[in-house]
Amino acid sequence: MFIFDEMDTMHADVMDGIKPFMDYQNKLDGVSYSNAIFIFLSNNGSTFITQTTLDSLKAGKEREKLKLKDMETDLSLFIYRKSDT
């Protein structure tokens, strides 16, 4: 298992370096990485999630009732636009 934190601040060359290990192939340098798990963490959408949650709470909705599917599209667009700048 490989965990990469703060991917939003990481240099692009890091992703280029680990990409061969994530691509499909039988073996890389004699080692099979087919069972490897890569986890990438980022805070890119945190301001959007916080604001959406706050707006929902102000509208009288319970936090527990918020679902990812309800904000997934808008969250993706927010992250995409942020990474474009």
Secondary structure, 3 states (H helix, E strand, C coil): CEEECCHHHCCHHHHHHHHHHHCCCCCECCECCCCCCEEECCCCCHHHHHHHHHHHHHCCCCHHHCCHHHHHHHHHHHHHHHHHC
